[in-house]
Amino acid sequence: MTRARYQQVSLDDTPYYHCISRCVRRAYLCGDDPVSGQNFDHRKQWLVTRIKQLSSQFSIDICAYAVMSNHYHLVLFVNKKKAESWSDEEVIQHWTELFPRNASLIKTLRMNMKSRAAQKQLASTVSLWRERLMDISWFMRCLNESIARRANKEDECSGRFWEGRFKSQALLDEKAVVTCMAYVDLNPVRAGISESLEASDFTSVQERLINHAKKVKNRSYRQHRLLTRKNTKHLVGRQTVRKQAKLRPMAELATMSDDALPVSQQSYFDLLENTCKALHSNEQDKRRNLEALEMKQKILQDLGISADSWMKSITAFQKHYSIAAGSEDSLLHFHESRIKSGVDFKHPHKWIRGIASSKLLYGT
């Protein structure tokens, strides 16, 4: 049974969410269609560009993304403080840039500001728009609808492009955030599409590597090759006319208590690089690579995640959890918090999906 979105999202518990959308009938509408032989890779660039454009208008930051042939993943950070700090004029500007037709409503209300009803309606409208500008559902709606319309126009057809509602998972603690980001960034490697991070096109880790390579004076061969890849032109070249937001820096990833996550950009690169080697290794080398991963990666030690648990997490993170991911304590707290906030569960004390996985993956 599908759940109402308000039962899955709670900004009081976490600002981090993992979102997934899949093409209708899981067709290859963003890659090589094995039936027709057509290539739709250019639509992946549409998605990346649109994601960054929307992030610049919404108070929602992009932590990680991966655009595959028939689905895409996002790790979003809802920046509630930024939305609340916007003035009414800034809220109006952001919203009307997304929905230009709504500008006429504001114009009409301002022409009648002597009326208390108009003043009240203007304040109510701005408050509503402020809430929507930090709403994941509105963000995903603007993203999916625009891509669907554009793709249908190109195909000269009508109907669904996405199979249904997007799926969201609340990331409740630093273990879940780092693990999910790695799970998303390693999608092409795990699927066998690419063998390295540099070749993982249309992923956030590739974009982070490109941004890092741009700042290096004496570039390595791998960095030079990365900057000249065909599928990275939208990241290497000049930005389009419309404003695009940058990825949320690794240094700004923080927990609900505003403590910085124990991960730097370089340590994150190293962790994913060594994880790639473990994913590609044969059975004989796998144990050796796992031992090396556990000894070398300080991130895993700081987070309290074993190498075995890490590999299980980044290979099937989505399957281990339902609407929330994290340690056992985090899942229990999230469930209790939603009950206190008024979410009416049919069986509030029923088994919480993900508890067994949290014990398996994080030993809690």
C-alpha positions in Angstrom: 0.0 0.0 0.0 1.3 3.5 -0.8 1.9 5.9 2.0 1.0 9.5 2.2 4.1 11.7 1.6 3.7 13.4 5.0 4.1 10.0 6.7 7.5 9.6 5.0 9.0 13.1 5.3 9.8 14.7 8.7 12.1 17.7 8.6 12.2 17.7 12.4 14.0 14.4 12.3 16.3 14.7 9.2 16.8 17.1 6.3 18.3 14.2 4.1 16.2 12.2 1.7 17.0 9.6 -0.9 14.6 9.8 -3.9 14.2 7.5 -6.9 12.1 7.7 -10.0 11.8 5.0 -12.6 10.6 5.2 -16.3 7.3 3.6 -17.1 7.5 -0.2 -17.6 11.3 0.2 -16.8 11.8 1.1 -20.5 15.2 2.4 -21.6 13.9 5.9 -22.2 17.1 7.6 -21.1 19.7 5.2 -22.7 20.1 2.7 -25.4 16.7 1.1 -26.2 17.5 -2.6 -27.0 14.2 -2.9 -29.0 14.3 0.2 -31.3 18.0 0.6 -31.2 17.6 4.4 -30.5 19.9 6.2 -28.1 18.4 8.6 -25.6 21.5 9.5 -23.6 21.0 13.2 -24.3 18.0 13.0 -21.9 20.4 12.2 -19.0 21.9 15.6 -19.6 18.4 17.1 -19.5 17.9 15.6 -16.1 21.2 16.8 -14.6 20.6 20.3 -15.9 17.0 20.5 -14.7 18.0 19.1 -11.3 20.6 21.9 -10.8 18.2 24.6 -12.1 15.5 23.6 -9.7 18.0 23.4 -6.8 18.9 27.0 -7.5 15.2 28.0 -7.1 14.1 25.7 -4.3 15.7 25.6 -0.9 16.9 22.1 -1.6 20.5 21.1 -2.1 21.8 18.2 -4.1 24.2 15.9 -2.2 24.4 13.1 -4.8 22.8 12.0 -8.0 23.0 9.2 -10.6 21.1 9.1 -13.8 20.8 5.7 -15.3 19.1 4.4 -18.4 15.6 3.8 -16.9 15.8 5.5 -13.5 17.6 8.1 -11.5 18.6 8.6 -7.8 18.9 11.8 -5.8 20.2 12.4 -2.3 18.6 15.8 -1.3 19.2 18.1 1.6 16.2 20.3 2.6 17.7 23.6 3.6 15.0 24.8 5.9 17.1 27.6 7.5 17.7 29.1 4.1 14.0 29.1 3.1 13.1 30.7 6.4 15.8 33.4 6.0 14.4 34.5 2.6 12.4 37.8 2.6 8.9 37.8 1.2 10.3 39.4 -2.0 12.8 36.6 -2.4 10.1 34.0 -2.0 8.0 35.6 -4.6 10.9 35.9 -7.0 11.9 32.2 -6.6 8.3 31.0 -7.0 7.4 33.2 -10.0 10.6 32.2 -11.8 9.3 28.6 -11.5 5.7 29.5 -12.3 5.6 32.8 -14.2 1.8 32.9 -14.5 1.6 33.3 -10.7 3.2 36.8 -11.1 -0.2 38.2 -12.2 -1.7 37.1 -8.9 0.9 39.1 -6.9 0.4 42.1 -9.2 -3.3 42.0 -8.6 -3.0 41.8 -4.8 -0.5 44.6 -4.7 -2.8 46.8 -6.6 -5.4 46.3 -3.9 -3.1 46.6 -0.8 -5.5 49.0 0.8 -7.8 46.1 1.4 -7.2 44.0 4.5 -8.4 40.9 2.6 -5.7 41.5 -0.1 -3.0 42.0 2.6 -4.1 38.8 4.3 -4.2 36.8 1.1 -0.7 38.1 0.0 0.8 37.0 3.4 -1.0 33.6 3.2 0.2 33.1 -0.4 3.8 33.9 0.4 3.7 31.6 3.4 2.4 28.8 1.2 5.0 29.4 -1.4 7.8 29.4 1.2 6.6 26.0 2.4 6.5 24.6 -1.1 10.0 25.8 -1.9 11.3 23.4 0.7 9.0 20.6 -0.2 10.5 17.5 -1.8 7.2 16.6 -3.5 7.0 19.9 -5.3 10.7 19.7 -6.3 10.2 16.2 -7.8 6.9 17.2 -9.4 8.7 20.1 -11.2 11.5 17.8 -12.3 9.5 14.8 -13.5 6.8 16.8 -15.2 9.2 18.9 -17.3 11.3 15.9 -18.4 8.1 13.9 -19.3 6.7 16.7 -21.4 10.0 17.3 -23.2 10.5 13.5 -23.9 6.9 13.0 -25.1 7.3 16.0 -27.4 10.5 14.5 -28.9 8.8 11.1 -29.3 5.6 12.7 -30.7 3.5 10.8 -28.2 1.5 11.3 -25.1 1.0 9.4 -21.8 3.1 8.5 -18.9 6.9 8.8 -18.9 7.5 7.9 -15.3 5.8 4.8 -13.9 4.3 6.5 -10.9 5.1 8.4 -7.7 8.7 8.8 -6.8 10.0 6.7 -3.9 11.6 8.5 -0.9 13.7 7.3 2.0 14.6 9.4 5.1 18.3 9.2 5.9 18.3 9.5 9.7 22.0 9.6 10.7 25.5 10.0 9.3 25.9 6.3 8.6 22.8 6.3 6.4 23.8 9.6 4.6 27.3 8.5 3.7 26.3 5.0 2.8 23.4 6.2 0.6 25.6 8.8 -1.2 28.1 6.0 -2.0 25.3 3.7 -3.1 24.0 6.4 -5.5 27.5 7.4 -6.8 28.5 3.7 -7.4 25.4 2.9 -9.5 27.1 2.7 -12.9 30.1 0.7 -11.4 27.7 -1.7 -9.6 25.7 -2.2 -12.8 28.8 -3.0 -14.8 28.4 0.1 -17.1 31.7 1.6 -16.0 34.8 0.4 -14.3 36.0 3.7 -12.7 34.6 6.8 -11.0 35.9 9.0 -13.9 33.9 6.9 -16.4 30.7 7.0 -14.3 28.9 9.5 -16.5 26.0 11.6 -15.1 26.9 11.0 -11.4 27.7 13.4 -8.7 31.0 11.8 -7.9 32.1 12.4 -11.5 31.1 16.1 -11.2 33.0 16.4 -7.9 36.1 14.9 -9.6 35.7 17.3 -12.5 35.4 20.3 -10.1 38.5 19.1 -8.3 40.5 18.5 -11.5 39.7 22.1 -12.7 41.5 23.5 -9.7 44.6 21.3 -10.1 47.5 23.0 -12.0 49.5 19.9 -12.8 46.8 17.4 -13.8 47.3 13.7 -14.1 46.5 11.7 -17.2 43.2 10.5 -15.6 42.2 14.1 -14.8 43.0 15.3 -18.3 41.1 12.5 -19.8 38.1 13.2 -17.5 37.9 16.8 -18.6 37.9 15.8 -22.2 35.2 13.1 -22.1 32.3 13.6 -24.5 29.6 13.1 -21.8 31.1 15.7 -19.4 30.8 18.7 -21.7 27.7 20.0 -19.8 29.9 20.1 -16.6 33.2 21.3 -18.1 31.9 24.0 -20.5 30.2 27.2 -19.7 27.0 27.3 -17.8 23.8 27.8 -19.7 21.8 31.0 -19.5 19.6 29.8 -16.7 21.2 29.6 -13.2 22.3 26.2 -12.0 23.1 25.3 -8.4 26.3 23.6 -7.4 26.5 20.3 -5.4 26.4 20.7 -1.7 30.1 20.7 -0.6 31.2 17.7 1.4 32.4 20.0 4.2 28.9 21.3 4.6 27.3 17.9 5.2 26.2 17.9 8.8 23.9 16.0 11.2 20.7 17.4 12.8 22.9 18.6 15.7 25.0 20.6 13.2 28.0 18.4 13.7 30.1 17.9 10.5 30.1 14.5 9.1 33.5 12.7 9.5 34.2 12.8 5.7 36.2 15.1 3.5 36.0 15.2 -0.2 39.4 13.5 -0.7 38.6 10.8 1.9 35.3 10.2 0.1 37.1 9.8 -3.3 39.5 7.3 -1.7 36.7 5.4 -0.1 34.8 5.0 -3.4 38.0 4.2 -5.3 38.8 1.3 -2.9 35.2 0.2 -3.0 35.4 0.0 -6.8 38.3 -2.3 -6.5 36.5 -4.5 -4.1 33.4 -4.6 -6.4 35.5 -5.7 -9.4 37.7 -8.2 -7.5 37.3 -12.0 -7.9 36.5 -14.3 -5.0 40.2 -14.9 -4.2 41.0 -11.2 -4.0 37.8 -10.1 -2.4 38.8 -10.9 1.2 42.1 -9.2 0.8 40.5 -6.1 -0.6 37.9 -6.0 2.2 40.7 -6.2 4.8 42.6 -3.4 3.0 39.3 -1.4 2.9 38.8 -1.7 6.6 42.3 -0.9 7.5 42.8 2.1 5.2 39.5 3.9 5.3 39.3 6.0 8.4 35.7 7.1 7.5 34.4 3.6 8.1 36.2 3.4 11.4 34.8 6.8 12.5 31.3 5.8 11.5 31.6 2.3 13.1 30.9 0.4 9.9 32.8 -2.8 9.1 34.0 -3.5 5.6 31.6 -6.5 5.2 28.7 -4.3 6.3 29.8 -1.5 4.0 29.9 -3.8 0.9 26.4 -5.2 1.7 25.1 -1.7 2.1 26.4 -0.2 -1.1 25.3 -3.1 -3.2 21.6 -3.2 -2.0 20.9 -0.2 0.2 17.5 0.5 -1.3 16.3 -3.0 -0.7 17.4 -3.1 3.0 15.2 -0.2 4.1 11.7 1.1 3.4 10.7 4.7 4.1 13.7 5.4 6.4 17.3 4.2 6.8 19.6 4.4 9.7 20.6 2.7 13.0 18.1 0.8 15.1 17.8 3.7 17.6 17.3 6.2 14.7 14.5 4.1 13.2 12.7 3.8 16.5 13.0 7.5 17.2 11.7 8.4 13.7 8.7 6.1 14.1 7.8 7.5 17.6 8.3 11.1 16.4 5.8 10.6 13.5 3.3 9.2 15.9 3.7 12.2 18.2 3.3 14.5 15.3 -0.1 13.1 14.5 0.5 10.5 11.8 -2.3 8.0 12.2 -0.9 4.5 11.7 -3.3 1.6 11.6 -0.9 -0.5 13.7 1.5 2.0 15.4 3.3 -0.7 17.4 3.8 -3.1 14.5 7.2 -4.3 13.4 9.2 -1.5 11.8 10.7 -2.4 8.5 14.5 -1.9 8.5 15.3 -2.9 12.1 16.7 -6.2 11.1 18.8 -4.6 8.3 20.2 -1.9 10.7 21.4 -4.7 13.0 22.9 -6.6 10.1 24.6 -3.6 8.5 25.6 -1.4 11.5 25.6 -3.9 14.3 23.0 -1.9 16.3 
